[in-house]
């Protein structure tokens, strides 16, 4: 025999699911807006190595 589900518990679960979906959509919207506001970098320039000069480096200053 199958146990009966409490309709109030089911409603609480549905509301919690809707709330999680709403929060997730808000986070997604914020992330999309931030991504659109981000400056567009050059496709051929890696931000991790931007400004690094290849070749021998000047000697470190001694203090």
PDB file with one MODEL, atoms N, CA, C and O in Angstrom:
MODEL        1
ATOM      1  N   UNK A   1       0.832  -1.172   0.000  1.00  0.00           N
ATOM      2  CA  UNK A   1       0.000   0.000   0.000  1.00  0.00           C
ATOM      3  C   UNK A   1       0.884   1.245   0.000  1.00  0.00           C
ATOM      4  O   UNK A   1       1.893   1.290   0.703  1.00  0.00           O
ATOM      5  N   UNK A   2       0.523   2.218  -0.757  1.00  0.00           N
ATOM      6  CA  UNK A   2       1.305   3.433  -0.927  1.00  0.00           C
ATOM      7  C   UNK A   2       0.912   4.478   0.128  1.00  0.00           C
ATOM      8  O   UNK A   2      -0.276   4.716   0.348  1.00  0.00           O
ATOM      9  N   UNK A   3       1.908   5.105   0.782  1.00  0.00           N
ATOM     10  CA  UNK A   3       1.567   6.125   1.777  1.00  0.00           C
ATOM     11  C   UNK A   3       1.005   7.375   1.105  1.00  0.00           C
ATOM     12  O   UNK A   3       1.397   7.737  -0.005  1.00  0.00           O
ATOM     13  N   UNK A   4       0.101   8.007   1.790  1.00  0.00           N
ATOM     14  CA  UNK A   4      -0.517   9.213   1.243  1.00  0.00           C
ATOM     15  C   UNK A   4       0.395  10.400   1.488  1.00  0.00           C
ATOM     16  O   UNK A   4       0.993  10.528   2.556  1.00  0.00           O
ATOM     17  N   UNK A   5       0.496  11.267   0.492  1.00  0.00           N
ATOM     18  CA  UNK A   5       1.318  12.464   0.651  1.00  0.00           C
ATOM     19  C   UNK A   5       0.448  13.590   1.174  1.00  0.00           C
ATOM     20  O   UNK A   5      -0.702  13.762   0.769  1.00  0.00           O
ATOM     21  N   UNK A   6       1.017  14.332   2.064  1.00  0.00           N
ATOM     22  CA  UNK A   6       0.311  15.471   2.634  1.00  0.00           C
ATOM     23  C   UNK A   6       0.318  16.598   1.593  1.00  0.00           C
ATOM     24  O   UNK A   6       1.390  16.996   1.136  1.00  0.00           O
ATOM     25  N   UNK A   7      -0.847  17.116   1.213  1.00  0.00           N
ATOM     26  CA  UNK A   7      -0.878  18.159   0.185  1.00  0.00           C
ATOM     27  C   UNK A   7      -0.159  19.432   0.629  1.00  0.00           C
ATOM     28  O   UNK A   7       0.347  20.179  -0.209  1.00  0.00           O
ATOM     29  N   UNK A   8      -0.109  19.684   1.931  1.00  0.00           N
ATOM     30  CA  UNK A   8       0.585  20.871   2.399  1.00  0.00           C
ATOM     31  C   UNK A   8       2.097  20.727   2.240  1.00  0.00           C
ATOM     32  O   UNK A   8       2.790  21.692   1.918  1.00  0.00           O
ATOM     33  N   UNK A   9       2.605  19.513   2.470  1.00  0.00           N
ATOM     34  CA  UNK A   9       4.027  19.264   2.272  1.00  0.00           C
ATOM     35  C   UNK A   9       4.377  19.385   0.795  1.00  0.00           C
ATOM     36  O   UNK A   9       5.416  19.938   0.434  1.00  0.00           O
ATOM     37  N   UNK A  10       3.512  18.869  -0.038  1.00  0.00           N
ATOM     38  CA  UNK A  10       3.748  18.942  -1.476  1.00  0.00           C
ATOM     39  C   UNK A  10       3.761  20.400  -1.927  1.00  0.00           C
ATOM     40  O   UNK A  10       4.596  20.789  -2.744  1.00  0.00           O
ATOM     41  N   UNK A  11       2.857  21.195  -1.410  1.00  0.00           N
ATOM     42  CA  UNK A  11       2.797  22.614  -1.765  1.00  0.00           C
ATOM     43  C   UNK A  11       4.055  23.341  -1.298  1.00  0.00           C
ATOM     44  O   UNK A  11       4.586  24.190  -2.014  1.00  0.00           O
ATOM     45  N   UNK A  12       4.536  23.008  -0.092  1.00  0.00           N
ATOM     46  CA  UNK A  12       5.765  23.627   0.412  1.00  0.00           C
ATOM     47  C   UNK A  12       6.944  23.292  -0.493  1.00  0.00           C
ATOM     48  O   UNK A  12       7.773  24.154  -0.785  1.00  0.00           O
ATOM     49  N   UNK A  13       7.016  22.037  -0.937  1.00  0.00           N
ATOM     50  CA  UNK A  13       8.099  21.634  -1.825  1.00  0.00           C
ATOM     51  C   UNK A  13       8.011  22.372  -3.158  1.00  0.00           C
ATOM     52  O   UNK A  13       9.031  22.793  -3.704  1.00  0.00           O
ATOM     53  N   UNK A  14       6.806  22.529  -3.678  1.00  0.00           N
ATOM     54  CA  UNK A  14       6.625  23.245  -4.944  1.00  0.00           C
ATOM     55  C   UNK A  14       7.053  24.705  -4.811  1.00  0.00           C
ATOM     56  O   UNK A  14       7.721  25.248  -5.692  1.00  0.00           O
ATOM     57  N   UNK A  15       6.660  25.338  -3.696  1.00  0.00           N
ATOM     58  CA  UNK A  15       7.037  26.734  -3.483  1.00  0.00           C
ATOM     59  C   UNK A  15       8.548  26.877  -3.315  1.00  0.00           C
ATOM     60  O   UNK A  15       9.140  27.832  -3.818  1.00  0.00           O
ATOM     61  N   UNK A  16       9.169  25.941  -2.617  1.00  0.00           N
ATOM     62  CA  UNK A  16      10.620  25.983  -2.438  1.00  0.00           C
ATOM     63  C   UNK A  16      11.319  25.821  -3.785  1.00  0.00           C
ATOM     64  O   UNK A  16      12.306  26.504  -4.059  1.00  0.00           O
ATOM     65  N   UNK A  17      10.814  24.925  -4.620  1.00  0.00           N
ATOM     66  CA  UNK A  17      11.401  24.717  -5.943  1.00  0.00           C
ATOM     67  C   UNK A  17      11.283  25.974  -6.789  1.00  0.00           C
ATOM     68  O   UNK A  17      12.239  26.365  -7.458  1.00  0.00           O
ATOM     69  N   UNK A  18      10.103  26.616  -6.765  1.00  0.00           N
ATOM     70  CA  UNK A  18       9.908  27.853  -7.521  1.00  0.00           C
ATOM     71  C   UNK A  18      10.839  28.949  -7.020  1.00  0.00           C
ATOM     72  O   UNK A  18      11.390  29.717  -7.809  1.00  0.00           O
ATOM     73  N   UNK A  19      11.011  29.017  -5.693  1.00  0.00           N
ATOM     74  CA  UNK A  19      11.891  30.023  -5.111  1.00  0.00           C
ATOM     75  C   UNK A  19      13.338  29.800  -5.555  1.00  0.00           C
ATOM     76  O   UNK A  19      14.037  30.754  -5.895  1.00  0.00           O
ATOM     77  N   UNK A  20      13.789  28.536  -5.554  1.00  0.00           N
ATOM     78  CA  UNK A  20      15.154  28.241  -6.013  1.00  0.00           C
ATOM     79  C   UNK A  20      15.325  28.610  -7.480  1.00  0.00           C
ATOM     80  O   UNK A  20      16.361  29.153  -7.865  1.00  0.00           O
ATOM     81  N   UNK A  21      14.310  28.318  -8.311  1.00  0.00           N
ATOM     82  CA  UNK A  21      14.389  28.651  -9.730  1.00  0.00           C
ATOM     83  C   UNK A  21      14.445  30.162  -9.925  1.00  0.00           C
ATOM     84  O   UNK A  21      15.175  30.648 -10.789  1.00  0.00           O
ATOM     85  N   UNK A  22      13.680  30.909  -9.129  1.00  0.00           N
ATOM     86  CA  UNK A  22      13.659  32.367  -9.232  1.00  0.00           C
ATOM     87  C   UNK A  22      15.025  32.946  -8.850  1.00  0.00           C
ATOM     88  O   UNK A  22      15.540  33.832  -9.533  1.00  0.00           O
ATOM     89  N   UNK A  23      15.609  32.441  -7.755  1.00  0.00           N
ATOM     90  CA  UNK A  23      16.922  32.926  -7.330  1.00  0.00           C
ATOM     91  C   UNK A  23      17.981  32.590  -8.373  1.00  0.00           C
ATOM     92  O   UNK A  23      18.871  33.397  -8.642  1.00  0.00           O
ATOM     93  N   UNK A  24      17.889  31.417  -8.951  1.00  0.00           N
ATOM     94  CA  UNK A  24      18.849  31.011  -9.966  1.00  0.00           C
ATOM     95  C   UNK A  24      18.734  31.911 -11.201  1.00  0.00           C
ATOM     96  O   UNK A  24      19.749  32.295 -11.783  1.00  0.00           O
ATOM     97  N   UNK A  25      17.513  32.245 -11.599  1.00  0.00           N
ATOM     98  CA  UNK A  25      17.308  33.132 -12.749  1.00  0.00           C
ATOM     99  C   UNK A  25      17.854  34.524 -12.457  1.00  0.00           C
ATOM    100  O   UNK A  25      18.423  35.162 -13.343  1.00  0.00           O
ATOM    101  N   UNK A  26      17.686  35.006 -11.213  1.00  0.00           N
ATOM    102  CA  UNK A  26      18.220  36.318 -10.849  1.00  0.00           C
ATOM    103  C   UNK A  26      19.742  36.309 -10.914  1.00  0.00           C
ATOM    104  O   UNK A  26      20.345  37.250 -11.430  1.00  0.00           O
ATOM    105  N   UNK A  27      20.373  35.247 -10.389  1.00  0.00           N
ATOM    106  CA  UNK A  27      21.838  35.152 -10.454  1.00  0.00           C
ATOM    107  C   UNK A  27      22.305  35.102 -11.907  1.00  0.00           C
ATOM    108  O   UNK A  27      23.316  35.710 -12.259  1.00  0.00           O
ATOM    109  N   UNK A  28      21.579  34.386 -12.739  1.00  0.00           N
ATOM    110  CA  UNK A  28      21.928  34.283 -14.158  1.00  0.00           C
ATOM    111  C   UNK A  28      21.840  35.651 -14.835  1.00  0.00           C
ATOM    112  O   UNK A  28      22.710  36.006 -15.630  1.00  0.00           O
ATOM    113  N   UNK A  29      20.781  36.428 -14.519  1.00  0.00           N
ATOM    114  CA  UNK A  29      20.624  37.765 -15.090  1.00  0.00           C
ATOM    115  C   UNK A  29      21.762  38.684 -14.658  1.00  0.00           C
ATOM    116  O   UNK A  29      22.313  39.427 -15.471  1.00  0.00           O
ATOM    117  N   UNK A  30      22.110  38.630 -13.376  1.00  0.00           N
ATOM    118  CA  UNK A  30      23.208  39.459 -12.866  1.00  0.00           C
ATOM    119  C   UNK A  30      24.505  39.095 -13.576  1.00  0.00           C
ATOM    120  O   UNK A  30      25.253  39.978 -13.997  1.00  0.00           O
ATOM    121  N   UNK A  31      24.773  37.803 -13.709  1.00  0.00           N
ATOM    122  CA  UNK A  31      25.996  37.346 -14.366  1.00  0.00           C
ATOM    123  C   UNK A  31      26.023  37.793 -15.827  1.00  0.00           C
ATOM    124  O   UNK A  31      27.072  38.201 -16.327  1.00  0.00           O
ATOM    125  N   UNK A  32      24.894  37.720 -16.511  1.00  0.00           N
ATOM    126  CA  UNK A  32      24.838  38.149 -17.912  1.00  0.00           C
ATOM    127  C   UNK A  32      25.088  39.647 -18.043  1.00  0.00           C
ATOM    128  O   UNK A  32      25.791  40.086 -18.954  1.00  0.00           O
ATOM    129  N   UNK A  33      24.499  40.449 -17.113  1.00  0.00           N
ATOM    130  CA  UNK A  33      24.724  41.900 -17.148  1.00  0.00           C
ATOM    131  C   UNK A  33      26.185  42.237 -16.881  1.00  0.00           C
ATOM    132  O   UNK A  33      26.753  43.104 -17.546  1.00  0.00           O
ATOM    133  N   UNK A  34      26.802  41.556 -15.907  1.00  0.00           N
ATOM    134  CA  UNK A  34      28.215  41.794 -15.613  1.00  0.00           C
ATOM    135  C   UNK A  34      29.089  41.410 -16.804  1.00  0.00           C
ATOM    136  O   UNK A  34      30.058  42.099 -17.120  1.00  0.00           O
ATOM    137  N   UNK A  35      28.747  40.329 -17.445  1.00  0.00           N
ATOM    138  CA  UNK A  35      29.515  39.888 -18.611  1.00  0.00           C
ATOM    139  C   UNK A  35      29.396  40.903 -19.745  1.00  0.00           C
ATOM    140  O   UNK A  35      30.370  41.147 -20.457  1.00  0.00           O
ATOM    141  N   UNK A  36      28.219  41.496 -19.921  1.00  0.00           N
ATOM    142  CA  UNK A  36      28.025  42.483 -20.983  1.00  0.00           C
ATOM    143  C   UNK A  36      28.779  43.779 -20.672  1.00  0.00           C
ATOM    144  O   UNK A  36      29.248  44.458 -21.586  1.00  0.00           O
ATOM    145  N   UNK A  37      28.899  44.127 -19.379  1.00  0.00           N
ATOM    146  CA  UNK A  37      29.591  45.350 -18.981  1.00  0.00           C
ATOM    147  C   UNK A  37      31.107  45.204 -18.983  1.00  0.00           C
ATOM    148  O   UNK A  37      31.825  46.203 -18.968  1.00  0.00           O
ATOM    149  N   UNK A  38      31.589  43.994 -19.001  1.00  0.00           N
ATOM    150  CA  UNK A  38      33.022  43.735 -18.958  1.00  0.00           C
ATOM    151  C   UNK A  38      33.688  44.256 -20.227  1.00  0.00           C
ATOM    152  O   UNK A  38      33.159  44.051 -21.320  1.00  0.00           O
ATOM    153  N   UNK A  39      34.841  44.928 -20.111  1.00  0.00           N
ATOM    154  CA  UNK A  39      35.513  45.411 -21.321  1.00  0.00           C
ATOM    155  C   UNK A  39      35.978  44.254 -22.194  1.00  0.00           C
ATOM    156  O   UNK A  39      36.401  43.209 -21.700  1.00  0.00           O
ATOM    157  N   UNK A  40      35.892  44.459 -23.461  1.00  0.00           N
ATOM    158  CA  UNK A  40      36.265  43.426 -24.419  1.00  0.00           C
ATOM    159  C   UNK A  40      37.768  43.505 -24.635  1.00  0.00           C
ATOM    160  O   UNK A  40      38.279  44.530 -25.085  1.00  0.00           O
ATOM    161  N   UNK A  41      38.471  42.439 -24.319  1.00  0.00           N
ATOM    162  CA  UNK A  41      39.915  42.395 -24.514  1.00  0.00           C
ATOM    163  C   UNK A  41      40.231  41.902 -25.915  1.00  0.00           C
ATOM    164  O   UNK A  41      39.380  41.356 -26.617  1.00  0.00           O
ATOM    165  N   UNK A  42      41.476  42.111 -26.293  1.00  0.00           N
ATOM    166  CA  UNK A  42      41.896  41.621 -27.604  1.00  0.00           C
ATOM    167  C   UNK A  42      41.861  40.110 -27.634  1.00  0.00           C
ATOM    168  O   UNK A  42      42.250  39.458 -26.666  1.00  0.00           O
ATOM    169  N   UNK A  43      41.407  39.559 -28.715  1.00  0.00           N
ATOM    170  CA  UNK A  43      41.290  38.109 -28.813  1.00  0.00           C
ATOM    171  C   UNK A  43      42.670  37.453 -28.861  1.00  0.00           C
ATOM    172  O   UNK A  43      42.823  36.292 -28.482  1.00  0.00           O
ATOM    173  N   UNK A  44      43.681  38.208 -29.332  1.00  0.00           N
ATOM    174  CA  UNK A  44      45.004  37.626 -29.456  1.00  0.00           C
ATOM    175  C   UNK A  44      45.885  37.888 -28.236  1.00  0.00           C
ATOM    176  O   UNK A  44      47.035  37.449 -28.213  1.00  0.00           O
ATOM    177  N   UNK A  45      45.378  38.590 -27.224  1.00  0.00           N
ATOM    178  CA  UNK A  45      46.163  38.893 -26.036  1.00  0.00           C
ATOM    179  C   UNK A  45      45.611  38.132 -24.828  1.00  0.00           C
ATOM    180  O   UNK A  45      44.442  38.276 -24.470  1.00  0.00           O
ATOM    181  N   UNK A  46      46.454  37.337 -24.219  1.00  0.00           N
ATOM    182  CA  UNK A  46      46.068  36.577 -23.034  1.00  0.00           C
ATOM    183  C   UNK A  46      46.223  37.477 -21.808  1.00  0.00           C
ATOM    184  O   UNK A  46      47.317  37.993 -21.578  1.00  0.00           O
ATOM    185  N   UNK A  47      45.160  37.686 -21.006  1.00  0.00           N
ATOM    186  CA  UNK A  47      45.271  38.592 -19.865  1.00  0.00           C
ATOM    187  C   UNK A  47      46.257  38.118 -18.801  1.00  0.00           C
ATOM    188  O   UNK A  47      46.732  38.926 -18.003  1.00  0.00           O
ATOM    189  N   UNK A  48      46.574  36.819 -18.773  1.00  0.00           N
ATOM    190  CA  UNK A  48      47.520  36.306 -17.790  1.00  0.00           C
ATOM    191  C   UNK A  48      48.955  36.734 -18.086  1.00  0.00           C
ATOM    192  O   UNK A  48      49.767  36.877 -17.171  1.00  0.00           O
ATOM    193  N   UNK A  49      49.260  36.936 -19.357  1.00  0.00           N
ATOM    194  CA  UNK A  49      50.634  37.284 -19.718  1.00  0.00           C
ATOM    195  C   UNK A  49      50.734  38.665 -20.357  1.00  0.00           C
ATOM    196  O   UNK A  49      51.755  38.987 -20.965  1.00  0.00           O
ATOM    197  N   UNK A  50      49.698  39.481 -20.229  1.00  0.00           N
ATOM    198  CA  UNK A  50      49.723  40.819 -20.806  1.00  0.00           C
ATOM    199  C   UNK A  50      50.798  41.655 -20.130  1.00  0.00           C
ATOM    200  O   UNK A  50      50.895  41.670 -18.903  1.00  0.00           O
ATOM    201  N   UNK A  51      51.589  42.337 -20.908  1.00  0.00           N
ATOM    202  CA  UNK A  51      52.611  43.228 -20.372  1.00  0.00           C
ATOM    203  C   UNK A  51      53.935  42.555 -20.069  1.00  0.00           C
ATOM    204  O   UNK A  51      54.870  43.231 -19.640  1.00  0.00           O
ATOM    205  N   UNK A  52      54.053  41.271 -20.272  1.00  0.00           N
ATOM    206  CA  UNK A  52      55.310  40.578 -20.022  1.00  0.00           C
ATOM    207  C   UNK A  52      56.186  40.711 -21.258  1.00  0.00           C
ATOM    208  O   UNK A  52      55.746  40.473 -22.383  1.00  0.00           O
ATOM    209  N   UNK A  53      57.442  41.100 -21.025  1.00  0.00           N
ATOM    210  CA  UNK A  53      58.384  41.282 -22.124  1.00  0.00           C
ATOM    211  C   UNK A  53      59.249  40.026 -22.230  1.00  0.00           C
ATOM    212  O   UNK A  53      59.871  39.629 -21.245  1.00  0.00           O
ATOM    213  N   UNK A  54      59.301  39.396 -23.399  1.00  0.00           N
ATOM    214  CA  UNK A  54      60.134  38.204 -23.537  1.00  0.00           C
ATOM    215  C   UNK A  54      61.613  38.581 -23.577  1.00  0.00           C
ATOM    216  O   UNK A  54      61.966  39.721 -23.879  1.00  0.00           O
ATOM    217  N   UNK A  55      62.452  37.632 -23.277  1.00  0.00           N
ATOM    218  CA  UNK A  55      63.896  37.853 -23.341  1.00  0.00           C
ATOM    219  C   UNK A  55      64.487  38.041 -21.963  1.00  0.00           C
ATOM    220  O   UNK A  55      63.811  37.874 -20.948  1.00  0.00           O
ATOM    221  N   UNK A  56      65.763  38.393 -21.945  1.00  0.00           N
ATOM    222  CA  UNK A  56      66.432  38.561 -20.648  1.00  0.00           C
ATOM    223  C   UNK A  56      65.808  39.726 -19.873  1.00  0.00           C
ATOM    224  O   UNK A  56      65.433  40.754 -20.437  1.00  0.00           O
ATOM    225  N   UNK A  57      65.715  39.520 -18.576  1.00  0.00           N
ATOM    226  CA  UNK A  57      65.122  40.529 -17.700  1.00  0.00           C
ATOM    227  C   UNK A  57      66.251  41.365 -17.071  1.00  0.00           C
ATOM    228  O   UNK A  57      67.364  40.870 -16.892  1.00  0.00           O
ATOM    229  N   UNK A  58      65.967  42.609 -16.743  1.00  0.00           N
ATOM    230  CA  UNK A  58      66.986  43.432 -16.095  1.00  0.00           C
ATOM    231  C   UNK A  58      67.320  42.846 -14.718  1.00  0.00           C
ATOM    232  O   UNK A  58      66.473  42.217 -14.084  1.00  0.00           O
ATOM    233  N   UNK A  59      68.572  43.060 -14.257  1.00  0.00           N
ATOM    234  CA  UNK A  59      68.931  42.488 -12.944  1.00  0.00           C
ATOM    235  C   UNK A  59      68.086  43.085 -11.836  1.00  0.00           C
ATOM    236  O   UNK A  59      67.712  44.257 -11.889  1.00  0.00           O
ATOM    237  N   UNK A  60      67.787  42.272 -10.830  1.00  0.00           N
ATOM    238  CA  UNK A  60      67.004  42.721  -9.700  1.00  0.00           C
ATOM    239  C   UNK A  60      67.812  43.711  -8.883  1.00  0.00           C
ATOM    240  O   UNK A  60      69.019  43.542  -8.707  1.00  0.00           O
ATOM    241  N   UNK A  61      67.153  44.737  -8.386  1.00  0.00           N
ATOM    242  CA  UNK A  61      67.832  45.735  -7.587  1.00  0.00           C
ATOM    243  C   UNK A  61      68.132  45.152  -6.207  1.00  0.00           C
ATOM    244  O   UNK A  61      67.268  44.536  -5.582  1.00  0.00           O
ATOM    245  N   UNK A  62      69.353  45.352  -5.742  1.00  0.00           N
ATOM    246  CA  UNK A  62      69.709  44.867  -4.419  1.00  0.00           C
ATOM    247  C   UNK A  62      69.510  45.982  -3.410  1.00  0.00           C
ATOM    248  O   UNK A  62      69.875  47.129  -3.666  1.00  0.00           O
ATOM    249  N   UNK A  63      68.931  45.648  -2.263  1.00  0.00           N
ATOM    250  CA  UNK A  63      68.707  46.676  -1.238  1.00  0.00           C
ATOM    251  C   UNK A  63      69.583  46.477  -0.041  1.00  0.00           C
ATOM    252  O   UNK A  63      69.516  47.257   0.909  1.00  0.00           O
TER     253      UNK A  63
ENDMDL
END
